Amino acid sequence: MRLKDKLIVWSVTAVIRFLRASVRWTYIGSAIRPENTPCIISSWHARLLLTPLLLGKWQGPLIISDHRDGELIAAVFDNFGLEASRGSSSTGGAKALLKVIRMAKEGYSPGITPDGPRGPAQVVKDGVAQIAIKSGLPIVPVCYATNRYWRLSSWDKFYVPKPFSKGIVVVGEALYPNSDESAQAFTVRIQQAMDKTQEEADTYFS
């Protein structure tokens, strides 16, 4: 990794540590915790900064894109002991999917950004349902919000909490595919659950 990239990883890691510690977090919603109940944690790409570190002793793996920015994200979360599986949730990438299935059988809970890595923002890709169906794990939508934050000018309007703000973490109910349900129909249900979880988080401080 180039020196410039190492500095980026170090800086982002430091920011994440500071924000996680300085924001006063409250949890609502499902009592599911991925370290106790194997599941697929689903969070919008815009909330990727802190979601992996707000879920107890979660170890991943995170499904991270094969793009260069994915390499940097994987390096950042490696500093927190989180595994990364390089692939794409948008296509159900074969390499990532195989690792998800293997780790699911070992009791781990993978994490995905269902609208990543390039959007459109907050639109669930078809591959997400396939990952859930083939791994046998339920989807658990998660979204955080704070009463003070910045939004970046990226494609997903990346969400950055302001230090010393108040934060809410909403954990949705587990979504299982029905035995007679198509992947397309399951995708619609996942979208609805993600939208509901985000709305609950974003309106908490209104």
C-alpha positions in Angstrom: 0.0 0.0 0.0 1.3 3.4 -0.9 2.3 5.9 1.8 -0.6 8.2 0.7 -3.1 5.3 1.2 -1.6 4.4 4.5 -2.1 8.0 5.7 -5.7 7.9 4.6 -6.3 4.6 6.4 -4.7 6.0 9.6 -6.6 9.2 9.4 -10.0 7.6 8.8 -9.3 5.1 11.6 -8.6 7.9 14.0 -11.8 9.8 13.1 -13.9 6.7 13.5 -12.4 6.0 17.0 -13.1 9.6 18.0 -16.7 9.7 16.7 -17.6 6.4 18.2 -16.4 7.5 21.6 -17.6 11.1 21.6 -21.2 10.5 20.4 -23.8 9.4 23.0 -25.4 6.4 21.5 -28.9 5.0 22.2 -30.2 1.7 20.8 -33.8 0.9 19.8 -35.5 -1.8 17.9 -34.8 -5.5 17.7 -32.7 -7.1 20.4 -30.8 -9.2 17.8 -27.1 -9.0 18.1 -24.9 -10.5 15.3 -22.4 -12.0 17.7 -25.2 -14.1 19.2 -27.6 -14.7 16.3 -26.1 -15.3 12.8 -27.6 -12.9 10.3 -26.8 -10.5 7.5 -26.3 -6.9 8.7 -27.6 -4.5 6.0 -26.7 -0.8 6.1 -26.8 1.9 3.5 -23.4 2.8 2.0 -23.8 6.3 3.4 -23.8 5.0 7.0 -20.9 2.7 6.5 -18.5 4.9 8.6 -19.7 3.7 12.0 -22.3 0.9 11.5 -19.7 -1.9 11.8 -18.5 -0.6 15.1 -21.9 0.0 16.8 -22.9 -3.7 16.9 -21.3 -5.1 20.0 -18.6 -7.7 19.3 -19.4 -8.2 15.7 -16.5 -9.5 13.6 -17.9 -9.5 10.1 -17.1 -10.3 7.4 -18.0 -7.1 5.6 -18.6 -7.5 1.8 -16.4 -4.8 0.3 -16.1 -3.9 -3.4 -13.1 -4.9 -5.4 -12.5 -1.2 -6.4 -9.5 0.7 -5.0 -11.7 2.5 -2.4 -12.8 -1.0 -1.2 -9.2 -1.8 -0.5 -8.9 1.3 1.7 -12.2 0.5 3.5 -11.1 -3.0 4.2 -7.8 -1.8 5.6 -9.6 0.7 7.9 -11.9 -2.0 9.4 -9.0 -4.4 9.7 -7.7 -2.0 12.3 -10.8 -2.8 14.3 -10.6 -6.6 13.9 -13.3 -6.8 11.2 -12.8 -9.2 8.3 -13.5 -8.1 4.8 -14.7 -10.3 1.9 -13.9 -8.6 -1.4 -16.7 -8.8 -3.9 -20.0 -7.1 -4.6 -23.4 -7.3 -2.9 -24.9 -5.8 -6.1 -24.2 -9.0 -8.1 -24.0 -11.5 -5.3 -20.3 -11.8 -6.4 -19.2 -15.4 -6.4 -16.1 -15.0 -4.3 -17.8 -13.0 -1.7 -20.8 -15.2 -1.6 -18.8 -18.4 -1.1 -17.0 -16.8 1.9 -20.3 -15.6 3.3 -21.8 -19.1 3.1 -18.7 -20.6 4.7 -18.6 -18.1 7.6 -22.4 -18.4 8.1 -22.0 -22.1 8.7 -19.3 -21.2 11.3 -21.7 -18.9 13.1 -20.5 -15.5 11.8 -22.7 -12.6 10.6 -21.7 -11.0 7.3 -22.4 -7.3 6.6 -23.4 -5.7 3.3 -24.2 -2.3 1.8 -27.2 -3.2 -0.4 -26.9 0.0 -2.5 -23.1 -0.1 -2.9 -20.6 0.4 -4.2 -21.8 2.9 -6.7 -25.5 3.3 -6.2 -28.1 4.4 -6.9 -28.2 5.5 -3.3 -30.7 3.8 -1.0 -31.8 1.3 -3.6 -31.5 -2.4 -2.8 -29.7 -4.4 -5.4 -31.0 -7.8 -6.5 -27.9 -9.7 -5.4 -28.7 -9.0 -1.7 -31.7 -11.3 -1.7 -29.7 -14.0 -3.4 -27.0 -13.8 -0.7 -29.7 -14.2 2.0 -31.4 -17.1 0.2 -28.2 -19.0 -0.6 -26.6 -18.5 2.8 -29.7 -19.3 4.8 -29.4 -16.2 6.9 -31.9 -13.5 7.6 -31.4 -9.8 6.6 -31.3 -7.4 9.6 -31.5 -3.7 8.5 -29.5 -1.3 10.6 -29.3 2.5 10.5 -27.8 5.2 12.7 -28.4 8.9 12.9 -27.3 11.8 15.0 -28.9 15.1 16.0 -25.9 17.0 14.4 -24.0 15.7 11.3 -22.4 16.6 7.9 -23.4 15.2 4.5 -20.6 14.9 1.9 -20.9 15.7 -1.8 -20.4 12.0 -2.8 -22.9 9.9 -4.8 -24.6 8.7 -1.6 -24.3 12.0 0.4 -22.1 10.2 2.9 -23.2 10.7 6.5 -20.7 11.9 9.1 -21.8 12.5 12.7 -20.5 15.6 14.4 -18.5 15.0 17.6 -20.3 15.1 20.9 -23.7 14.8 19.3 -26.5 12.5 20.4 -26.9 9.3 18.3 -29.5 6.7 17.7 -28.9 3.2 16.3 -32.0 1.5 15.0 -31.9 -2.3 14.6 -34.7 -3.7 12.5 -36.5 -7.1 12.7 -34.9 -10.0 10.9 -36.2 -10.7 7.4 -36.4 -14.3 6.2 -37.4 -15.2 2.7 -40.6 -17.2 2.4 -40.3 -20.7 0.9 -42.5 -19.7 -2.1 -41.1 -16.2 -2.5 -39.1 -15.1 -5.5 -35.8 -13.2 -5.1 -37.5 -10.2 -6.7 -40.4 -10.2 -4.2 -37.9 -10.6 -1.3 -35.9 -7.6 -2.6 -39.0 -5.5 -2.4 -39.5 -6.5 1.3 -35.9 -5.8 2.0 -36.2 -2.3 0.4 -39.3 -1.6 2.5 -37.5 -2.6 5.7 -34.4 -0.6 4.9 -36.6 2.5 4.2 -38.5 2.0 7.4 -35.4 1.6 9.5 -33.8 4.7 8.0 -36.9 6.8 8.5 -37.1 5.8 12.1 -33.4 6.8 12.6 -33.6 10.0 10.7 -36.8 11.3 12.4 -35.8 10.3 16.0 -34.4 13.7 16.8 -37.1 15.7 14.9 
